[in-house]
């Protein structure tokens, strides 16, 4: 992956973090990790498909 693509993806993910945090605060500013994980899992399944599970898991592991 090129450096430019990594930078663009980082900017996109940074913007998404801000948007998600603002929306979480609107729903429940003390959202449990269980509810958050269940919501992310549902989005991954319904919007991205199960074929993306391993890639998603790898990204999570890289950012621990």
PDB file of N, CA, C and O in Angstrom, chain B, residues numbered from 101:
ATOM      1  N   UNK B 101       0.842  -1.172   0.000  1.00  0.00           N
ATOM      2  CA  UNK B 101       0.000   0.000   0.000  1.00  0.00           C
ATOM      3  C   UNK B 101       0.892   1.241   0.000  1.00  0.00           C
ATOM      4  O   UNK B 101       1.893   1.301   0.714  1.00  0.00           O
ATOM      5  N   UNK B 102       0.517   2.215  -0.802  1.00  0.00           N
ATOM      6  CA  UNK B 102       1.327   3.428  -0.890  1.00  0.00           C
ATOM      7  C   UNK B 102       1.159   4.286   0.355  1.00  0.00           C
ATOM      8  O   UNK B 102       0.168   4.178   1.079  1.00  0.00           O
ATOM      9  N   UNK B 103       2.159   5.147   0.589  1.00  0.00           N
ATOM     10  CA  UNK B 103       2.084   6.049   1.752  1.00  0.00           C
ATOM     11  C   UNK B 103       0.881   6.968   1.641  1.00  0.00           C
ATOM     12  O   UNK B 103       0.220   7.248   2.642  1.00  0.00           O
ATOM     13  N   UNK B 104       0.587   7.443   0.427  1.00  0.00           N
ATOM     14  CA  UNK B 104      -0.548   8.349   0.234  1.00  0.00           C
ATOM     15  C   UNK B 104      -1.851   7.648   0.589  1.00  0.00           C
ATOM     16  O   UNK B 104      -2.706   8.231   1.255  1.00  0.00           O
ATOM     17  N   UNK B 105      -2.012   6.395   0.147  1.00  0.00           N
ATOM     18  CA  UNK B 105      -3.232   5.653   0.461  1.00  0.00           C
ATOM     19  C   UNK B 105      -3.364   5.447   1.964  1.00  0.00           C
ATOM     20  O   UNK B 105      -4.463   5.571   2.503  1.00  0.00           O
ATOM     21  N   UNK B 106      -2.264   5.135   2.653  1.00  0.00           N
ATOM     22  CA  UNK B 106      -2.306   4.962   4.109  1.00  0.00           C
ATOM     23  C   UNK B 106      -2.738   6.263   4.789  1.00  0.00           C
ATOM     24  O   UNK B 106      -3.531   6.237   5.730  1.00  0.00           O
ATOM     25  N   UNK B 107      -2.221   7.395   4.316  1.00  0.00           N
ATOM     26  CA  UNK B 107      -2.576   8.697   4.893  1.00  0.00           C
ATOM     27  C   UNK B 107      -4.056   8.985   4.687  1.00  0.00           C
ATOM     28  O   UNK B 107      -4.736   9.437   5.609  1.00  0.00           O
ATOM     29  N   UNK B 108      -4.562   8.723   3.476  1.00  0.00           N
ATOM     30  CA  UNK B 108      -5.973   8.968   3.194  1.00  0.00           C
ATOM     31  C   UNK B 108      -6.854   8.081   4.044  1.00  0.00           C
ATOM     32  O   UNK B 108      -7.853   8.551   4.589  1.00  0.00           O
ATOM     33  N   UNK B 109      -6.508   6.801   4.172  1.00  0.00           N
ATOM     34  CA  UNK B 109      -7.300   5.906   5.003  1.00  0.00           C
ATOM     35  C   UNK B 109      -7.256   6.333   6.456  1.00  0.00           C
ATOM     36  O   UNK B 109      -8.249   6.200   7.171  1.00  0.00           O
ATOM     37  N   UNK B 110      -6.130   6.841   6.897  1.00  0.00           N
ATOM     38  CA  UNK B 110      -6.025   7.311   8.261  1.00  0.00           C
ATOM     39  C   UNK B 110      -6.931   8.527   8.481  1.00  0.00           C
ATOM     40  O   UNK B 110      -7.598   8.623   9.511  1.00  0.00           O
ATOM     41  N   UNK B 111      -6.959   9.443   7.532  1.00  0.00           N
ATOM     42  CA  UNK B 111      -7.837  10.612   7.650  1.00  0.00           C
ATOM     43  C   UNK B 111      -9.297  10.188   7.678  1.00  0.00           C
ATOM     44  O   UNK B 111     -10.095  10.715   8.453  1.00  0.00           O
ATOM     45  N   UNK B 112      -9.638   9.230   6.822  1.00  0.00           N
ATOM     46  CA  UNK B 112     -11.018   8.731   6.819  1.00  0.00           C
ATOM     47  C   UNK B 112     -11.364   8.101   8.152  1.00  0.00           C
ATOM     48  O   UNK B 112     -12.433   8.361   8.704  1.00  0.00           O
ATOM     49  N   UNK B 113     -10.471   7.275   8.673  1.00  0.00           N
ATOM     50  CA  UNK B 113     -10.776   6.606   9.939  1.00  0.00           C
ATOM     51  C   UNK B 113     -10.821   7.611  11.088  1.00  0.00           C
ATOM     52  O   UNK B 113     -11.627   7.459  12.006  1.00  0.00           O
ATOM     53  N   UNK B 114      -9.971   8.630  11.051  1.00  0.00           N
ATOM     54  CA  UNK B 114     -10.005   9.659  12.092  1.00  0.00           C
ATOM     55  C   UNK B 114     -11.329  10.421  12.069  1.00  0.00           C
ATOM     56  O   UNK B 114     -11.891  10.724  13.121  1.00  0.00           O
ATOM     57  N   UNK B 115     -11.824  10.729  10.872  1.00  0.00           N
ATOM     58  CA  UNK B 115     -13.117  11.409  10.752  1.00  0.00           C
ATOM     59  C   UNK B 115     -14.245  10.509  11.248  1.00  0.00           C
ATOM     60  O   UNK B 115     -15.181  10.972  11.900  1.00  0.00           O
ATOM     61  N   UNK B 116     -14.146   9.232  10.934  1.00  0.00           N
ATOM     62  CA  UNK B 116     -15.156   8.277  11.363  1.00  0.00           C
ATOM     63  C   UNK B 116     -15.170   8.127  12.883  1.00  0.00           C
ATOM     64  O   UNK B 116     -16.235   8.018  13.490  1.00  0.00           O
ATOM     65  N   UNK B 117     -14.001   8.122  13.489  1.00  0.00           N
ATOM     66  CA  UNK B 117     -13.920   8.046  14.955  1.00  0.00           C
ATOM     67  C   UNK B 117     -14.693   9.203  15.583  1.00  0.00           C
ATOM     68  O   UNK B 117     -15.472   9.000  16.515  1.00  0.00           O
ATOM     69  N   UNK B 118     -14.479  10.401  15.079  1.00  0.00           N
ATOM     70  CA  UNK B 118     -15.185  11.576  15.624  1.00  0.00           C
ATOM     71  C   UNK B 118     -16.693  11.427  15.472  1.00  0.00           C
ATOM     72  O   UNK B 118     -17.446  11.685  16.412  1.00  0.00           O
ATOM     73  N   UNK B 119     -17.134  11.010  14.284  1.00  0.00           N
ATOM     74  CA  UNK B 119     -18.568  10.872  14.029  1.00  0.00           C
ATOM     75  C   UNK B 119     -19.189   9.785  14.902  1.00  0.00           C
ATOM     76  O   UNK B 119     -20.264   9.978  15.470  1.00  0.00           O
ATOM     77  N   UNK B 120     -18.518   8.657  15.005  1.00  0.00           N
ATOM     78  CA  UNK B 120     -19.042   7.563  15.822  1.00  0.00           C
ATOM     79  C   UNK B 120     -19.122   7.974  17.288  1.00  0.00           C
ATOM     80  O   UNK B 120     -20.122   7.705  17.954  1.00  0.00           O
ATOM     81  N   UNK B 121     -18.081   8.620  17.791  1.00  0.00           N
ATOM     82  CA  UNK B 121     -18.095   9.056  19.192  1.00  0.00           C
ATOM     83  C   UNK B 121     -19.225  10.040  19.467  1.00  0.00           C
ATOM     84  O   UNK B 121     -19.877   9.961  20.509  1.00  0.00           O
ATOM     85  N   UNK B 122     -19.460  10.961  18.547  1.00  0.00           N
ATOM     86  CA  UNK B 122     -20.558  11.923  18.737  1.00  0.00           C
ATOM     87  C   UNK B 122     -21.906  11.202  18.750  1.00  0.00           C
ATOM     88  O   UNK B 122     -22.776  11.522  19.560  1.00  0.00           O
ATOM     89  N   UNK B 123     -22.076  10.229  17.852  1.00  0.00           N
ATOM     90  CA  UNK B 123     -23.339   9.498  17.811  1.00  0.00           C
ATOM     91  C   UNK B 123     -23.519   8.591  19.018  1.00  0.00           C
ATOM     92  O   UNK B 123     -24.632   8.453  19.526  1.00  0.00           O
ATOM     93  N   UNK B 124     -22.445   7.973  19.482  1.00  0.00           N
ATOM     94  CA  UNK B 124     -22.538   7.157  20.697  1.00  0.00           C
ATOM     95  C   UNK B 124     -22.979   8.027  21.866  1.00  0.00           C
ATOM     96  O   UNK B 124     -23.834   7.621  22.653  1.00  0.00           O
ATOM     97  N   UNK B 125     -22.404   9.218  21.985  1.00  0.00           N
ATOM     98  CA  UNK B 125     -22.779  10.124  23.079  1.00  0.00           C
ATOM     99  C   UNK B 125     -24.256  10.510  23.007  1.00  0.00           C
ATOM    100  O   UNK B 125     -24.896  10.707  24.039  1.00  0.00           O
ATOM    101  N   UNK B 126     -24.797  10.620  21.794  1.00  0.00           N
ATOM    102  CA  UNK B 126     -26.222  10.954  21.634  1.00  0.00           C
ATOM    103  C   UNK B 126     -27.105   9.815  22.135  1.00  0.00           C
ATOM    104  O   UNK B 126     -28.185  10.054  22.675  1.00  0.00           O
ATOM    105  N   UNK B 127     -26.647   8.576  21.957  1.00  0.00           N
ATOM    106  CA  UNK B 127     -27.442   7.409  22.338  1.00  0.00           C
ATOM    107  C   UNK B 127     -27.228   7.053  23.800  1.00  0.00           C
ATOM    108  O   UNK B 127     -28.183   6.896  24.560  1.00  0.00           O
ATOM    109  N   UNK B 128     -25.951   6.925  24.188  1.00  0.00           N
ATOM    110  CA  UNK B 128     -25.631   6.499  25.553  1.00  0.00           C
ATOM    111  C   UNK B 128     -24.163   6.803  25.813  1.00  0.00           C
ATOM    112  O   UNK B 128     -23.285   6.109  25.299  1.00  0.00           O
ATOM    113  N   UNK B 129     -23.893   7.822  26.596  1.00  0.00           N
ATOM    114  CA  UNK B 129     -22.495   8.213  26.827  1.00  0.00           C
ATOM    115  C   UNK B 129     -21.739   7.229  27.715  1.00  0.00           C
ATOM    116  O   UNK B 129     -20.538   7.383  27.935  1.00  0.00           O
ATOM    117  N   UNK B 130     -22.442   6.217  28.224  1.00  0.00           N
ATOM    118  CA  UNK B 130     -21.761   5.176  28.997  1.00  0.00           C
ATOM    119  C   UNK B 130     -22.029   3.800  28.371  1.00  0.00           C
ATOM    120  O   UNK B 130     -22.248   2.816  29.077  1.00  0.00           O
ATOM    121  N   UNK B 131     -22.008   3.753  27.057  1.00  0.00           N
ATOM    122  CA  UNK B 131     -22.265   2.523  26.309  1.00  0.00           C
ATOM    123  C   UNK B 131     -21.314   1.418  26.743  1.00  0.00           C
ATOM    124  O   UNK B 131     -20.105   1.630  26.840  1.00  0.00           O
ATOM    125  N   UNK B 132     -21.866   0.240  27.002  1.00  0.00           N
ATOM    126  CA  UNK B 132     -21.027  -0.874  27.444  1.00  0.00           C
ATOM    127  C   UNK B 132     -20.230  -1.423  26.264  1.00  0.00           C
ATOM    128  O   UNK B 132     -20.640  -1.296  25.110  1.00  0.00           O
ATOM    129  N   UNK B 133     -19.100  -2.028  26.566  1.00  0.00           N
ATOM    130  CA  UNK B 133     -18.264  -2.625  25.529  1.00  0.00           C
ATOM    131  C   UNK B 133     -19.014  -3.766  24.848  1.00  0.00           C
ATOM    132  O   UNK B 133     -18.831  -4.001  23.654  1.00  0.00           O
ATOM    133  N   UNK B 134     -19.849  -4.469  25.589  1.00  0.00           N
ATOM    134  CA  UNK B 134     -20.632  -5.565  25.005  1.00  0.00           C
ATOM    135  C   UNK B 134     -21.601  -5.040  23.952  1.00  0.00           C
ATOM    136  O   UNK B 134     -21.676  -5.586  22.851  1.00  0.00           O
ATOM    137  N   UNK B 135     -22.342  -3.987  24.281  1.00  0.00           N
ATOM    138  CA  UNK B 135     -23.284  -3.416  23.321  1.00  0.00           C
ATOM    139  C   UNK B 135     -22.556  -2.833  22.114  1.00  0.00           C
ATOM    140  O   UNK B 135     -23.017  -2.967  20.981  1.00  0.00           O
ATOM    141  N   UNK B 136     -21.422  -2.189  22.361  1.00  0.00           N
ATOM    142  CA  UNK B 136     -20.635  -1.630  21.261  1.00  0.00           C
ATOM    143  C   UNK B 136     -20.144  -2.746  20.331  1.00  0.00           C
ATOM    144  O   UNK B 136     -20.256  -2.635  19.110  1.00  0.00           O
ATOM    145  N   UNK B 137     -19.605  -3.811  20.910  1.00  0.00           N
ATOM    146  CA  UNK B 137     -19.100  -4.925  20.109  1.00  0.00           C
ATOM    147  C   UNK B 137     -20.228  -5.593  19.324  1.00  0.00           C
ATOM    148  O   UNK B 137     -20.038  -5.971  18.168  1.00  0.00           O
ATOM    149  N   UNK B 138     -21.393  -5.740  19.941  1.00  0.00           N
ATOM    150  CA  UNK B 138     -22.523  -6.351  19.245  1.00  0.00           C
ATOM    151  C   UNK B 138     -22.963  -5.490  18.065  1.00  0.00           C
ATOM    152  O   UNK B 138     -23.303  -6.018  17.005  1.00  0.00           O
ATOM    153  N   UNK B 139     -22.959  -4.180  18.240  1.00  0.00           N
ATOM    154  CA  UNK B 139     -23.340  -3.276  17.157  1.00  0.00           C
ATOM    155  C   UNK B 139     -22.325  -3.334  16.012  1.00  0.00           C
ATOM    156  O   UNK B 139     -22.705  -3.373  14.841  1.00  0.00           O
ATOM    157  N   UNK B 140     -21.048  -3.339  16.354  1.00  0.00           N
ATOM    158  CA  UNK B 140     -20.008  -3.420  15.322  1.00  0.00           C
ATOM    159  C   UNK B 140     -20.111  -4.744  14.574  1.00  0.00           C
ATOM    160  O   UNK B 140     -19.985  -4.777  13.350  1.00  0.00           O
ATOM    161  N   UNK B 141     -20.339  -5.828  15.300  1.00  0.00           N
ATOM    162  CA  UNK B 141     -20.476  -7.135  14.663  1.00  0.00           C
ATOM    163  C   UNK B 141     -21.659  -7.159  13.699  1.00  0.00           C
ATOM    164  O   UNK B 141     -21.566  -7.720  12.607  1.00  0.00           O
ATOM    165  N   UNK B 142     -22.753  -6.559  14.100  1.00  0.00           N
ATOM    166  CA  UNK B 142     -23.941  -6.517  13.244  1.00  0.00           C
ATOM    167  C   UNK B 142     -23.673  -5.696  11.979  1.00  0.00           C
ATOM    168  O   UNK B 142     -24.074  -6.097  10.886  1.00  0.00           O
ATOM    169  N   UNK B 143     -23.010  -4.572  12.119  1.00  0.00           N
ATOM    170  CA  UNK B 143     -22.656  -3.751  10.957  1.00  0.00           C
ATOM    171  C   UNK B 143     -21.731  -4.519  10.026  1.00  0.00           C
ATOM    172  O   UNK B 143     -21.923  -4.519   8.810  1.00  0.00           O
ATOM    173  N   UNK B 144     -20.726  -5.172  10.599  1.00  0.00           N
ATOM    174  CA  UNK B 144     -19.785  -5.940   9.790  1.00  0.00           C
ATOM    175  C   UNK B 144     -20.528  -7.028   9.009  1.00  0.00           C
ATOM    176  O   UNK B 144     -20.292  -7.210   7.815  1.00  0.00           O
ATOM    177  N   UNK B 145     -21.407  -7.736   9.676  1.00  0.00           N
ATOM    178  CA  UNK B 145     -22.145  -8.826   9.024  1.00  0.00           C
ATOM    179  C   UNK B 145     -23.086  -8.292   7.943  1.00  0.00           C
ATOM    180  O   UNK B 145     -23.099  -8.799   6.821  1.00  0.00           O
ATOM    181  N   UNK B 146     -23.869  -7.271   8.284  1.00  0.00           N
ATOM    182  CA  UNK B 146     -24.921  -6.805   7.379  1.00  0.00           C
ATOM    183  C   UNK B 146     -24.407  -5.898   6.258  1.00  0.00           C
ATOM    184  O   UNK B 146     -24.947  -5.917   5.152  1.00  0.00           O
ATOM    185  N   UNK B 147     -23.384  -5.117   6.532  1.00  0.00           N
ATOM    186  CA  UNK B 147     -22.930  -4.143   5.540  1.00  0.00           C
ATOM    187  C   UNK B 147     -21.684  -4.570   4.769  1.00  0.00           C
ATOM    188  O   UNK B 147     -21.475  -4.137   3.636  1.00  0.00           O
ATOM    189  N   UNK B 148     -20.863  -5.411   5.375  1.00  0.00           N
ATOM    190  CA  UNK B 148     -19.583  -5.764   4.758  1.00  0.00           C
ATOM    191  C   UNK B 148     -19.449  -7.245   4.438  1.00  0.00           C
ATOM    192  O   UNK B 148     -18.648  -7.611   3.577  1.00  0.00           O
ATOM    193  N   UNK B 149     -20.197  -8.093   5.095  1.00  0.00           N
ATOM    194  CA  UNK B 149     -20.182  -9.521   4.803  1.00  0.00           C
ATOM    195  C   UNK B 149     -19.179 -10.307   5.624  1.00  0.00           C
ATOM    196  O   UNK B 149     -18.146  -9.791   6.050  1.00  0.00           O
ATOM    197  N   UNK B 150     -19.515 -11.575   5.833  1.00  0.00           N
ATOM    198  CA  UNK B 150     -18.690 -12.430   6.689  1.00  0.00           C
ATOM    199  C   UNK B 150     -17.317 -12.702   6.100  1.00  0.00           C
ATOM    200  O   UNK B 150     -16.396 -13.068   6.831  1.00  0.00           O
ATOM    201  N   UNK B 151     -17.161 -12.533   4.802  1.00  0.00           N
ATOM    202  CA  UNK B 151     -15.849 -12.756   4.181  1.00  0.00           C
ATOM    203  C   UNK B 151     -14.817 -11.719   4.645  1.00  0.00           C
ATOM    204  O   UNK B 151     -13.625 -11.878   4.383  1.00  0.00           O
ATOM    205  N   UNK B 152     -15.259 -10.673   5.323  1.00  0.00           N
ATOM    206  CA  UNK B 152     -14.350  -9.636   5.820  1.00  0.00           C
ATOM    207  C   UNK B 152     -13.978  -9.803   7.290  1.00  0.00           C
ATOM    208  O   UNK B 152     -13.217  -8.995   7.821  1.00  0.00           O
ATOM    209  N   UNK B 153     -14.498 -10.835   7.961  1.00  0.00           N
ATOM    210  CA  UNK B 153     -14.234 -11.024   9.388  1.00  0.00           C
ATOM    211  C   UNK B 153     -12.747 -11.115   9.712  1.00  0.00           C
ATOM    212  O   UNK B 153     -12.267 -10.456  10.635  1.00  0.00           O
ATOM    213  N   UNK B 154     -12.022 -11.927   8.958  1.00  0.00           N
ATOM    214  CA  UNK B 154     -10.610 -12.129   9.291  1.00  0.00           C
ATOM    215  C   UNK B 154      -9.804 -10.851   9.081  1.00  0.00           C
ATOM    216  O   UNK B 154      -8.909 -10.550   9.870  1.00  0.00           O
ATOM    217  N   UNK B 155     -10.109 -10.100   8.031  1.00  0.00           N
ATOM    218  CA  UNK B 155      -9.393  -8.835   7.820  1.00  0.00           C
ATOM    219  C   UNK B 155      -9.697  -7.850   8.946  1.00  0.00           C
ATOM    220  O   UNK B 155      -8.799  -7.171   9.443  1.00  0.00           O
ATOM    221  N   UNK B 156     -10.970  -7.776   9.345  1.00  0.00           N
ATOM    222  CA  UNK B 156     -11.368  -6.902  10.446  1.00  0.00           C
ATOM    223  C   UNK B 156     -10.644  -7.303  11.726  1.00  0.00           C
ATOM    224  O   UNK B 156     -10.114  -6.451  12.437  1.00  0.00           O
ATOM    225  N   UNK B 157     -10.624  -8.592  12.015  1.00  0.00           N
ATOM    226  CA  UNK B 157      -9.948  -9.109  13.200  1.00  0.00           C
ATOM    227  C   UNK B 157      -8.452  -8.781  13.170  1.00  0.00           C
ATOM    228  O   UNK B 157      -7.881  -8.405  14.194  1.00  0.00           O
ATOM    229  N   UNK B 158      -7.823  -8.919  12.017  1.00  0.00           N
ATOM    230  CA  UNK B 158      -6.400  -8.592  11.891  1.00  0.00           C
ATOM    231  C   UNK B 158      -6.141  -7.105  12.174  1.00  0.00           C
ATOM    232  O   UNK B 158      -5.153  -6.760  12.822  1.00  0.00           O
ATOM    233  N   UNK B 159      -7.010  -6.247  11.696  1.00  0.00           N
ATOM    234  CA  UNK B 159      -6.847  -4.808  11.936  1.00  0.00           C
ATOM    235  C   UNK B 159      -7.002  -4.498  13.420  1.00  0.00           C
ATOM    236  O   UNK B 159      -6.239  -3.707  13.974  1.00  0.00           O
ATOM    237  N   UNK B 160      -7.984  -5.119  14.062  1.00  0.00           N
ATOM    238  CA  UNK B 160      -8.173  -4.924  15.506  1.00  0.00           C
ATOM    239  C   UNK B 160      -6.913  -5.346  16.259  1.00  0.00           C
ATOM    240  O   UNK B 160      -6.444  -4.631  17.145  1.00  0.00           O
ATOM    241  N   UNK B 161      -6.369  -6.506  15.905  1.00  0.00           N
ATOM    242  CA  UNK B 161      -5.168  -7.003  16.575  1.00  0.00           C
ATOM    243  C   UNK B 161      -3.965  -6.085  16.364  1.00  0.00           C
ATOM    244  O   UNK B 161      -3.136  -5.943  17.263  1.00  0.00           O
ATOM    245  N   UNK B 162      -3.860  -5.467  15.202  1.00  0.00           N
ATOM    246  CA  UNK B 162      -2.735  -4.566  14.912  1.00  0.00           C
ATOM    247  C   UNK B 162      -2.809  -3.280  15.733  1.00  0.00           C
ATOM    248  O   UNK B 162      -1.785  -2.641  15.975  1.00  0.00           O
ATOM    249  N   UNK B 163      -4.001  -2.899  16.161  1.00  0.00           N
ATOM    250  CA  UNK B 163      -4.174  -1.626  16.859  1.00  0.00           C
ATOM    251  C   UNK B 163      -4.419  -1.791  18.349  1.00  0.00           C
ATOM    252  O   UNK B 163      -5.025  -0.925  18.979  1.00  0.00           O
ATOM    253  N   UNK B 164      -3.958  -2.883  18.910  1.00  0.00           N
ATOM    254  CA  UNK B 164      -4.095  -3.096  20.355  1.00  0.00           C
ATOM    255  C   UNK B 164      -3.160  -2.223  21.113  1.00  0.00           C
ATOM    256  O   UNK B 164      -3.135  -2.266  22.343  1.00  0.00           O
TER     257      UNK B 164
END
